[in-house]
Amino acid sequence: MHNFMEFERVYRHGDVLLFKVAEAGVTANVKERTKKLTLELGEVTGHSHQLAGDVEVLDSPVEKDQLLFRVTDQAVLTHEEHERIVLEKGVYLKVSQVEYDPFQDLIVRIRD
């Protein structure tokens, strides 16, 4: 995670974490504008975390499996196995949850 961002709120949606970040710390340009954004695809179930609303994907040097995006009005995050989450206007950092396996000394992504 970047130290230049302050987190205002955290959302958990299955294996996806969303951090609402302070907009003042974000200087990235808009890479893409969309009305529908897939945040994660489920390799096991085929389900997906879908964001519907006015969204701007931001061009920012975040880590692998992370995504920085702006909700310009309001957006709804859905998944077949989770309650929907309504995201208010703002900038969010999407992070895939991981877990550490000490027996194999591996960091593994959590899969929905």
N, CA, C and O atoms as CSV, one atom per row, in Angstrom:
chain,resi,resn,atom,element,x,y,z
A,1,MET,N,N,0.832,-1.167,0.000
A,1,MET,CA,C,0.000,0.000,0.000
A,1,MET,C,C,0.881,1.234,0.000
A,1,MET,O,O,2.034,1.200,0.429
A,2,HIS,N,N,0.322,2.304,-0.481
A,2,HIS,CA,C,1.097,3.531,-0.593
A,2,HIS,C,C,0.950,4.375,0.665
A,2,HIS,O,O,-0.148,4.520,1.203
A,3,ASN,N,N,2.051,4.922,1.120
A,3,ASN,CA,C,2.008,5.720,2.333
A,3,ASN,C,C,1.439,7.112,2.100
A,3,ASN,O,O,1.165,7.822,3.068
A,4,PHE,N,N,1.248,7.532,0.836
A,4,PHE,CA,C,0.714,8.859,0.568
A,4,PHE,C,C,-0.805,8.898,0.687
A,4,PHE,O,O,-1.402,9.972,0.605
A,5,MET,N,N,-1.432,7.750,0.879
A,5,MET,CA,C,-2.887,7.690,0.961
A,5,MET,C,C,-3.343,7.534,2.409
A,5,MET,O,O,-2.736,6.801,3.190
A,6,GLU,N,N,-4.404,8.224,2.745
A,6,GLU,CA,C,-5.056,8.033,4.028
A,6,GLU,C,C,-6.380,7.329,3.759
A,6,GLU,O,O,-7.124,7.721,2.861
A,7,PHE,N,N,-6.671,6.293,4.535
A,7,PHE,CA,C,-7.895,5.533,4.325
A,7,PHE,C,C,-9.020,6.100,5.178
A,7,PHE,O,O,-8.866,6.284,6.385
A,8,GLU,N,N,-10.155,6.376,4.536
A,8,GLU,CA,C,-11.313,6.919,5.234
A,8,GLU,C,C,-12.273,5.821,5.675
A,8,GLU,O,O,-12.981,5.964,6.673
A,9,ARG,N,N,-12.290,4.716,4.916
A,9,ARG,CA,C,-13.213,3.623,5.206
A,9,ARG,C,C,-12.728,2.362,4.511
A,9,ARG,O,O,-12.068,2.432,3.474
A,10,VAL,N,N,-13.056,1.203,5.087
A,10,VAL,CA,C,-12.674,-0.081,4.501
A,10,VAL,C,C,-13.933,-0.921,4.305
A,10,VAL,O,O,-14.787,-1.004,5.189
A,11,TYR,N,N,-14.032,-1.546,3.121
A,11,TYR,CA,C,-15.133,-2.456,2.807
A,11,TYR,C,C,-14.538,-3.825,2.507
A,11,TYR,O,O,-13.495,-3.928,1.860
A,12,ARG,N,N,-15.207,-4.880,2.981
A,12,ARG,CA,C,-14.803,-6.245,2.632
A,12,ARG,C,C,-15.952,-6.872,1.865
A,12,ARG,O,O,-17.105,-6.828,2.294
A,13,HIS,N,N,-15.617,-7.460,0.713
A,13,HIS,CA,C,-16.612,-8.100,-0.149
A,13,HIS,C,C,-16.027,-9.434,-0.569
A,13,HIS,O,O,-15.449,-9.551,-1.649
A,14,GLY,N,N,-16.179,-10.463,0.299
A,14,GLY,CA,C,-15.550,-11.752,0.019
A,14,GLY,C,C,-14.044,-11.621,0.071
A,14,GLY,O,O,-13.485,-11.205,1.085
A,15,ASP,N,N,-13.380,-11.979,-1.031
A,15,ASP,CA,C,-11.913,-11.925,-1.080
A,15,ASP,C,C,-11.384,-10.572,-1.537
A,15,ASP,O,O,-10.185,-10.420,-1.772
A,16,VAL,N,N,-12.269,-9.590,-1.665
A,16,VAL,CA,C,-11.879,-8.255,-2.125
A,16,VAL,C,C,-11.984,-7.261,-0.971
A,16,VAL,O,O,-12.988,-7.215,-0.260
A,17,LEU,N,N,-10.935,-6.472,-0.801
A,17,LEU,CA,C,-10.954,-5.363,0.146
A,17,LEU,C,C,-10.961,-4.067,-0.640
A,17,LEU,O,O,-10.213,-3.917,-1.606
A,18,LEU,N,N,-11.801,-3.134,-0.232
A,18,LEU,CA,C,-11.833,-1.807,-0.841
A,18,LEU,C,C,-11.533,-0.783,0.239
A,18,LEU,O,O,-12.179,-0.755,1.287
A,19,PHE,N,N,-10.546,0.055,-0.031
A,19,PHE,CA,C,-10.184,1.135,0.875
A,19,PHE,C,C,-10.617,2.448,0.238
A,19,PHE,O,O,-10.164,2.790,-0.854
A,20,LYS,N,N,-11.492,3.185,0.916
A,20,LYS,CA,C,-11.828,4.530,0.431
A,20,LYS,C,C,-10.687,5.426,0.888
A,20,LYS,O,O,-10.395,5.516,2.080
A,21,VAL,N,N,-10.048,6.085,-0.066
A,21,VAL,CA,C,-8.855,6.869,0.250
A,21,VAL,C,C,-9.155,8.360,0.171
A,21,VAL,O,O,-10.091,8.789,-0.504
A,22,ALA,N,N,-8.349,9.131,0.870
A,22,ALA,CA,C,-8.490,10.586,0.832
A,22,ALA,C,C,-8.138,11.074,-0.563
A,22,ALA,O,O,-7.034,10.837,-1.052
A,23,GLU,N,N,-9.069,11.749,-1.194
A,23,GLU,CA,C,-8.886,12.199,-2.576
A,23,GLU,C,C,-7.699,13.148,-2.709
A,23,GLU,O,O,-7.080,13.217,-3.771
A,24,ALA,N,N,-7.378,13.873,-1.656
A,24,ALA,CA,C,-6.270,14.835,-1.710
A,24,ALA,C,C,-4.930,14.149,-1.974
A,24,ALA,O,O,-4.024,14.768,-2.531
A,25,GLY,N,N,-4.792,12.880,-1.584
A,25,GLY,CA,C,-3.535,12.162,-1.783
A,25,GLY,C,C,-3.400,11.502,-3.138
A,25,GLY,O,O,-2.386,10.858,-3.407
A,26,VAL,N,N,-4.403,11.645,-4.006
A,26,VAL,CA,C,-4.409,10.961,-5.297
A,26,VAL,C,C,-4.152,11.965,-6.419
A,26,VAL,O,O,-4.881,12.944,-6.577
A,27,THR,N,N,-3.092,11.698,-7.199
A,27,THR,CA,C,-2.740,12.593,-8.309
A,27,THR,C,C,-2.784,11.882,-9.657
A,27,THR,O,O,-2.273,12.408,-10.646
A,28,ALA,N,N,-3.384,10.702,-9.713
A,28,ALA,CA,C,-3.394,9.888,-10.929
A,28,ALA,C,C,-4.356,10.435,-11.977
A,28,ALA,O,O,-5.370,11.052,-11.652
A,29,ASN,N,N,-4.018,10.197,-13.235
A,29,ASN,CA,C,-4.875,10.570,-14.360
A,29,ASN,C,C,-5.901,9.473,-14.630
A,29,ASN,O,O,-5.714,8.323,-14.235
A,30,VAL,N,N,-6.981,9.842,-15.306
A,30,VAL,CA,C,-8.016,8.875,-15.684
A,30,VAL,C,C,-7.499,8.040,-16.848
A,30,VAL,O,O,-7.094,8.574,-17.881
A,31,LYS,N,N,-7.519,6.721,-16.666
A,31,LYS,CA,C,-7.070,5.779,-17.696
A,31,LYS,C,C,-8.249,5.295,-18.537
A,31,LYS,O,O,-8.121,5.077,-19.742
A,32,GLU,N,N,-9.414,5.128,-17.874
A,32,GLU,CA,C,-10.602,4.602,-18.559
A,32,GLU,C,C,-11.854,5.027,-17.799
A,32,GLU,O,O,-11.853,5.075,-16.569
A,33,ARG,N,N,-12.918,5.334,-18.533
A,33,ARG,CA,C,-14.233,5.608,-17.935
A,33,ARG,C,C,-15.165,4.465,-18.327
A,33,ARG,O,O,-15.172,4.025,-19.477
A,34,THR,N,N,-15.946,3.992,-17.367
A,34,THR,CA,C,-16.820,2.863,-17.646
A,34,THR,C,C,-18.053,2.911,-16.747
A,34,THR,O,O,-18.072,3.605,-15.731
A,35,LYS,N,N,-19.077,2.165,-17.138
A,35,LYS,CA,C,-20.298,2.022,-16.332
A,35,LYS,C,C,-20.323,0.675,-15.618
A,35,LYS,O,O,-21.132,0.463,-14.715
A,36,LYS,N,N,-19.430,-0.244,-16.026
A,36,LYS,CA,C,-19.363,-1.570,-15.417
A,36,LYS,C,C,-17.905,-1.994,-15.339
A,36,LYS,O,O,-17.176,-1.936,-16.329
A,37,LEU,N,N,-17.486,-2.425,-14.142
A,37,LEU,CA,C,-16.093,-2.799,-13.923
A,37,LEU,C,C,-16.039,-4.111,-13.156
A,37,LEU,O,O,-16.657,-4.239,-12.099
A,38,THR,N,N,-15.307,-5.082,-13.679
A,38,THR,CA,C,-15.096,-6.343,-12.980
A,38,THR,C,C,-13.877,-6.183,-12.086
A,38,THR,O,O,-12.773,-5.939,-12.573
A,39,LEU,N,N,-14.078,-6.320,-10.768
A,39,LEU,CA,C,-12.970,-6.173,-9.829
A,39,LEU,C,C,-12.219,-7.481,-9.627
A,39,LEU,O,O,-10.999,-7.472,-9.463
A,40,GLU,N,N,-12.927,-8.602,-9.635
A,40,GLU,CA,C,-12.311,-9.925,-9.478
A,40,GLU,C,C,-13.171,-10.961,-10.172
A,40,GLU,O,O,-14.398,-10.860,-10.184
A,41,LEU,N,N,-12.522,-11.952,-10.747
A,41,LEU,CA,C,-13.204,-13.117,-11.316
A,41,LEU,C,C,-12.920,-14.315,-10.429
A,41,LEU,O,O,-11.777,-14.542,-10.031
A,42,GLY,N,N,-13.958,-15.083,-10.120
A,42,GLY,CA,C,-13.784,-16.274,-9.296
A,42,GLY,C,C,-13.320,-17.448,-10.130
A,42,GLY,O,O,-14.047,-17.930,-10.998
A,43,GLU,N,N,-12.104,-17.909,-9.864
A,43,GLU,CA,C,-11.557,-19.042,-10.619
A,43,GLU,C,C,-12.268,-20.342,-10.270
A,43,GLU,O,O,-12.390,-21.230,-11.114
A,44,VAL,N,N,-12.741,-20.459,-9.027
A,44,VAL,CA,C,-13.377,-21.693,-8.576
A,44,VAL,C,C,-14.844,-21.745,-8.998
A,44,VAL,O,O,-15.292,-22.742,-9.563
A,45,THR,N,N,-15.595,-20.675,-8.726
A,45,THR,CA,C,-17.040,-20.685,-8.952
A,45,THR,C,C,-17.464,-20.047,-10.264
A,45,THR,O,O,-18.564,-20.307,-10.752
A,46,GLY,N,N,-16.613,-19.221,-10.836
A,46,GLY,CA,C,-16.992,-18.471,-12.022
A,46,GLY,C,C,-17.751,-17.199,-11.695
A,46,GLY,O,O,-18.106,-16.437,-12.594
A,47,HIS,N,N,-18.004,-16.962,-10.410
A,47,HIS,CA,C,-18.673,-15.737,-9.989
A,47,HIS,C,C,-17.706,-14.567,-10.077
A,47,HIS,O,O,-16.494,-14.753,-10.183
A,48,SER,N,N,-18.260,-13.355,-10.033
A,48,SER,CA,C,-17.382,-12.186,-10.134
A,48,SER,C,C,-17.891,-11.040,-9.271
A,48,SER,O,O,-19.082,-10.938,-8.976
A,49,HIS,N,N,-16.968,-10.190,-8.879
A,49,HIS,CA,C,-17.274,-8.959,-8.162
A,49,HIS,C,C,-17.432,-7.879,-9.222
A,49,HIS,O,O,-16.457,-7.484,-9.861
A,50,GLN,N,N,-18.669,-7.397,-9.410
A,50,GLN,CA,C,-18.984,-6.429,-10.459
A,50,GLN,C,C,-19.370,-5.094,-9.841
A,50,GLN,O,O,-20.158,-5.034,-8.897
A,51,LEU,N,N,-18.808,-4.036,-10.383
A,51,LEU,CA,C,-19.123,-2.687,-9.943
A,51,LEU,C,C,-19.909,-2.001,-11.051
A,51,LEU,O,O,-19.426,-1.892,-12.178
A,52,ALA,N,N,-21.124,-1.536,-10.737
A,52,ALA,CA,C,-21.971,-0.862,-11.723
A,52,ALA,C,C,-22.202,0.577,-11.286
A,52,ALA,O,O,-22.621,0.834,-10.158
A,53,GLY,N,N,-21.925,1.510,-12.188
A,53,GLY,CA,C,-22.078,2.932,-11.909
A,53,GLY,C,C,-21.058,3.711,-12.718
A,53,GLY,O,O,-20.355,3.146,-13.555
A,54,ASP,N,N,-20.981,4.997,-12.468
A,54,ASP,CA,C,-20.001,5.832,-13.169
A,54,ASP,C,C,-18.649,5.708,-12.479
A,54,ASP,O,O,-18.448,6.207,-11.372
A,55,VAL,N,N,-17.719,5.024,-13.163
A,55,VAL,CA,C,-16.418,4.706,-12.571
A,55,VAL,C,C,-15.295,5.150,-13.503
A,55,VAL,O,O,-15.392,5.010,-14.723
A,56,GLU,N,N,-14.242,5.680,-12.918
A,56,GLU,CA,C,-13.025,6.024,-13.652
A,56,GLU,C,C,-11.881,5.182,-13.108
A,56,GLU,O,O,-11.563,5.253,-11.920
A,57,VAL,N,N,-11.264,4.388,-13.970
A,57,VAL,CA,C,-10.069,3.639,-13.588
A,57,VAL,C,C,-8.909,4.618,-13.673
A,57,VAL,O,O,-8.740,5.309,-14.677
A,58,LEU,N,N,-8.111,4.671,-12.613
A,58,LEU,CA,C,-7.027,5.645,-12.552
A,58,LEU,C,C,-5.692,5.008,-12.895
A,58,LEU,O,O,-5.430,3.855,-12.552
A,59,ASP,N,N,-4.864,5.766,-13.569
A,59,ASP,CA,C,-3.532,5.318,-13.971
A,59,ASP,C,C,-2.580,5.624,-12.822
A,59,ASP,O,O,-2.091,6.745,-12.682
A,60,SER,N,N,-2.327,4.617,-12.009
A,60,SER,CA,C,-1.517,4.817,-10.813
A,60,SER,C,C,-0.603,3.618,-10.605
A,60,SER,O,O,-0.992,2.487,-10.897
A,61,PRO,N,N,0.607,3.850,-10.106
A,61,PRO,CA,C,1.558,2.753,-9.896
A,61,PRO,C,C,1.251,1.964,-8.627
A,61,PRO,O,O,2.017,2.010,-7.665
A,62,VAL,N,N,0.131,1.239,-8.623
A,62,VAL,CA,C,-0.206,0.408,-7.473
A,62,VAL,C,C,0.399,-0.976,-7.660
A,62,VAL,O,O,0.883,-1.311,-8.741
A,63,GLU,N,N,0.370,-1.766,-6.613
A,63,GLU,CA,C,0.948,-3.107,-6.644
A,63,GLU,C,C,0.125,-4.046,-7.535
A,63,GLU,O,O,-1.014,-3.748,-7.895
A,64,LYS,N,N,0.729,-5.181,-7.876
A,64,LYS,CA,C,0.034,-6.212,-8.655
A,64,LYS,C,C,-1.227,-6.640,-7.900
A,64,LYS,O,O,-1.218,-6.712,-6.671
A,65,ASP,N,N,-2.290,-6.918,-8.616
A,65,ASP,CA,C,-3.588,-7.311,-8.056
A,65,ASP,C,C,-4.276,-6.179,-7.301
A,65,ASP,O,O,-5.221,-6.427,-6.552
A,66,GLN,N,N,-3.821,-4.949,-7.482
A,66,GLN,CA,C,-4.497,-3.793,-6.900
A,66,GLN,C,C,-5.037,-2.929,-8.032
A,66,GLN,O,O,-4.564,-2.997,-9.167
A,67,LEU,N,N,-6.024,-2.125,-7.705
A,67,LEU,CA,C,-6.628,-1.237,-8.696
A,67,LEU,C,C,-7.085,0.027,-7.987
A,67,LEU,O,O,-7.729,-0.033,-6.940
A,68,LEU,N,N,-6.748,1.162,-8.564
A,68,LEU,CA,C,-7.190,2.444,-8.033
A,68,LEU,C,C,-8.275,2.976,-8.961
A,68,LEU,O,O,-8.067,3.069,-10.170
A,69,PHE,N,N,-9.438,3.329,-8.400
A,69,PHE,CA,C,-10.531,3.826,-9.232
A,69,PHE,C,C,-11.324,4.889,-8.487
A,69,PHE,O,O,-11.281,4.972,-7.259
A,70,ARG,N,N,-12.049,5.701,-9.254
A,70,ARG,CA,C,-12.879,6.771,-8.694
A,70,ARG,C,C,-14.340,6.504,-9.051
A,70,ARG,O,O,-14.668,6.234,-10.206
A,71,VAL,N,N,-15.200,6.581,-8.060
A,71,VAL,CA,C,-16.644,6.549,-8.273
A,71,VAL,C,C,-17.070,8.006,-8.371
A,71,VAL,O,O,-16.893,8.769,-7.422
A,72,THR,N,N,-17.638,8.401,-9.523
A,72,THR,CA,C,-17.939,9.815,-9.741
A,72,THR,C,C,-19.311,10.236,-9.221
A,72,THR,O,O,-19.565,11.429,-9.052
A,73,ASP,N,N,-20.195,9.277,-8.965
A,73,ASP,CA,C,-21.498,9.598,-8.393
A,73,ASP,C,C,-21.817,8.583,-7.308
A,73,ASP,O,O,-21.702,8.879,-6.119
A,74,GLN,N,N,-22.214,7.402,-7.714
A,74,GLN,CA,C,-22.497,6.298,-6.811
A,74,GLN,C,C,-22.357,5.022,-7.621
A,74,GLN,O,O,-22.641,5.017,-8.818
A,75,ALA,N,N,-21.922,3.937,-6.985
A,75,ALA,CA,C,-21.785,2.660,-7.681
A,75,ALA,C,C,-22.200,1.536,-6.735
A,75,ALA,O,O,-22.137,1.675,-5.514
A,76,VAL,N,N,-22.625,0.419,-7.329
A,76,VAL,CA,C,-23.067,-0.728,-6.543
A,76,VAL,C,C,-22.166,-1.915,-6.862
A,76,VAL,O,O,-21.975,-2.269,-8.026
A,77,LEU,N,N,-21.614,-2.526,-5.808
A,77,LEU,CA,C,-20.754,-3.698,-5.943
A,77,LEU,C,C,-21.590,-4.939,-5.660
A,77,LEU,O,O,-22.212,-5.049,-4.604
A,78,THR,N,N,-21.601,-5.879,-6.613
A,78,THR,CA,C,-22.395,-7.099,-6.459
A,78,THR,C,C,-21.536,-8.335,-6.679
A,78,THR,O,O,-20.484,-8.288,-7.315
A,79,HIS,N,N,-22.026,-9.448,-6.127
A,79,HIS,CA,C,-21.418,-10.773,-6.280
A,79,HIS,C,C,-22.511,-11.771,-5.935
A,79,HIS,O,O,-23.352,-11.500,-5.078
A,80,GLU,N,N,-22.506,-12.899,-6.582
A,80,GLU,CA,C,-23.553,-13.900,-6.403
A,80,GLU,C,C,-23.667,-14.416,-4.970
A,80,GLU,O,O,-24.745,-14.856,-4.571
A,81,GLU,N,N,-22.586,-14.375,-4.183
A,81,GLU,CA,C,-22.589,-14.954,-2.841
A,81,GLU,C,C,-22.512,-13.921,-1.715
A,81,GLU,O,O,-22.432,-14.300,-0.547
A,82,HIS,N,N,-22.534,-12.630,-2.039
A,82,HIS,CA,C,-22.378,-11.593,-1.019
A,82,HIS,C,C,-23.467,-10.539,-1.152
A,82,HIS,O,O,-24.055,-10.358,-2.218
A,83,GLU,N,N,-23.720,-9.853,-0.051
A,83,GLU,CA,C,-24.641,-8.720,-0.075
A,83,GLU,C,C,-24.048,-7.620,-0.942
A,83,GLU,O,O,-22.829,-7.479,-1.030
A,84,ARG,N,N,-24.904,-6.850,-1.574
A,84,ARG,CA,C,-24.404,-5.744,-2.387
A,84,ARG,C,C,-23.913,-4.628,-1.472
A,84,ARG,O,O,-24.382,-4.473,-0.345
A,85,ILE,N,N,-22.967,-3.863,-1.980
A,85,ILE,CA,C,-22.433,-2.713,-1.259
A,85,ILE,C,C,-22.592,-1.494,-2.157
A,85,ILE,O,O,-22.209,-1.521,-3.326
A,86,VAL,N,N,-23.156,-0.435,-1.608
A,86,VAL,CA,C,-23.279,0.821,-2.342
A,86,VAL,C,C,-22.082,1.693,-1.967
A,86,VAL,O,O,-21.865,2.008,-0.797
A,87,LEU,N,N,-21.313,2.076,-2.985
A,87,LEU,CA,C,-20.149,2.929,-2.768
A,87,LEU,C,C,-20.515,4.365,-3.106
A,87,LEU,O,O,-21.083,4.645,-4.161
A,88,GLU,N,N,-20.187,5.255,-2.207
A,88,GLU,CA,C,-20.438,6.673,-2.452
A,88,GLU,C,C,-19.322,7.251,-3.312
A,88,GLU,O,O,-18.300,6.608,-3.550
A,89,LYS,N,N,-19.537,8.455,-3.761
A,89,LYS,CA,C,-18.553,9.172,-4.572
A,89,LYS,C,C,-17.216,9.207,-3.831
A,89,LYS,O,O,-17.166,9.462,-2.628
A,90,GLY,N,N,-16.126,8.946,-4.576
A,90,GLY,CA,C,-14.805,8.984,-3.966
A,90,GLY,C,C,-13.814,8.103,-4.692
A,90,GLY,O,O,-14.134,7.501,-5.717
A,91,VAL,N,N,-12.603,8.030,-4.152
A,91,VAL,CA,C,-11.527,7.224,-4.724
A,91,VAL,C,C,-11.326,5.990,-3.850
A,91,VAL,O,O,-11.329,6.073,-2.622
A,92,TYR,N,N,-11.151,4.836,-4.513
A,92,TYR,CA,C,-11.024,3.560,-3.817
A,92,TYR,C,C,-9.811,2.793,-4.326
A,92,TYR,O,O,-9.443,2.875,-5.498
A,93,LEU,N,N,-9.205,2.049,-3.414
A,93,LEU,CA,C,-8.122,1.136,-3.759
A,93,LEU,C,C,-8.637,-0.275,-3.541
A,93,LEU,O,O,-9.035,-0.624,-2.429
A,94,LYS,N,N,-8.636,-1.101,-4.601
A,94,LYS,CA,C,-9.055,-2.503,-4.515
A,94,LYS,C,C,-7.828,-3.360,-4.264
A,94,LYS,O,O,-6.827,-3.258,-4.973
A,95,VAL,N,N,-7.916,-4.211,-3.241
A,95,VAL,CA,C,-6.827,-5.112,-2.883
A,95,VAL,C,C,-7.399,-6.516,-2.775
A,95,VAL,O,O,-8.455,-6.711,-2.173
A,96,SER,N,N,-6.712,-7.494,-3.354
A,96,SER,CA,C,-7.110,-8.888,-3.201
A,96,SER,C,C,-6.515,-9.413,-1.902
A,96,SER,O,O,-5.326,-9.236,-1.637
A,97,GLN,N,N,-7.352,-10.061,-1.096
A,97,GLN,CA,C,-6.867,-10.586,0.176
A,97,GLN,C,C,-5.934,-11.766,-0.052
A,97,GLN,O,O,-6.104,-12.546,-0.990
A,98,VAL,N,N,-4.948,-11.876,0.826
A,98,VAL,CA,C,-3.996,-12.979,0.770
A,98,VAL,C,C,-3.873,-13.598,2.156
A,98,VAL,O,O,-4.239,-12.993,3.164
A,99,GLU,N,N,-3.352,-14.812,2.176
A,99,GLU,CA,C,-3.050,-15.455,3.448
A,99,GLU,C,C,-1.681,-16.106,3.351
A,99,GLU,O,O,-1.217,-16.454,2.265
A,100,TYR,N,N,-1.049,-16.262,4.493
A,100,TYR,CA,C,0.290,-16.835,4.542
A,100,TYR,C,C,0.206,-18.276,5.018
A,100,TYR,O,O,-0.422,-18.564,6.037
A,101,ASP,N,N,0.845,-19.187,4.273
A,101,ASP,CA,C,0.939,-20.592,4.650
A,101,ASP,C,C,2.337,-20.815,5.217
A,101,ASP,O,O,3.295,-20.931,4.454
A,102,PRO,N,N,2.474,-20.879,6.554
A,102,PRO,CA,C,3.804,-21.005,7.153
A,102,PRO,C,C,4.464,-22.360,6.886
A,102,PRO,O,O,5.689,-22.470,6.944
A,103,PHE,N,N,3.667,-23.386,6.595
A,103,PHE,CA,C,4.233,-24.705,6.349
A,103,PHE,C,C,4.910,-24.786,4.989
A,103,PHE,O,O,5.895,-25.506,4.823
A,104,GLN,N,N,4.384,-24.051,4.021
A,104,GLN,CA,C,4.986,-24.029,2.691
A,104,GLN,C,C,5.728,-22.728,2.425
A,104,GLN,O,O,6.329,-22.557,1.365
A,105,ASP,N,N,5.688,-21.806,3.391
A,105,ASP,CA,C,6.319,-20.490,3.262
A,105,ASP,C,C,5.841,-19.795,1.988
A,105,ASP,O,O,6.638,-19.299,1.192
A,106,LEU,N,N,4.504,-19.773,1.816
A,106,LEU,CA,C,3.896,-19.174,0.629
A,106,LEU,C,C,2.846,-18.142,1.015
A,106,LEU,O,O,2.150,-18.284,2.020
A,107,ILE,N,N,2.749,-17.113,0.202
A,107,ILE,CA,C,1.644,-16.172,0.300
A,107,ILE,C,C,0.683,-16.528,-0.825
A,107,ILE,O,O,1.062,-16.549,-1.996
A,108,VAL,N,N,-0.566,-16.808,-0.460
A,108,VAL,CA,C,-1.559,-17.297,-1.412
A,108,VAL,C,C,-2.759,-16.359,-1.417
A,108,VAL,O,O,-3.233,-15.946,-0.359
A,109,ARG,N,N,-3.256,-16.021,-2.622
A,109,ARG,CA,C,-4.477,-15.215,-2.724
A,109,ARG,C,C,-5.669,-16.008,-2.238
A,109,ARG,O,O,-5.795,-17.195,-2.540
A,110,ILE,N,N,-6.535,-15.371,-1.496
A,110,ILE,CA,C,-7.784,-15.988,-1.073
A,110,ILE,C,C,-8.715,-15.989,-2.276
A,110,ILE,O,O,-8.843,-14.980,-2.970
A,111,ARG,N,N,-9.361,-17.116,-2.521
A,111,ARG,CA,C,-10.256,-17.255,-3.679
A,111,ARG,C,C,-11.682,-17.400,-3.206
A,111,ARG,O,O,-11.970,-18.160,-2.282
A,112,ASP,N,N,-12.573,-16.666,-3.847
A,112,ASP,CA,C,-14.006,-16.755,-3.578
A,112,ASP,C,C,-14.571,-17.991,-4.230
A,112,ASP,O,O,-15.769,-18.253,-4.124
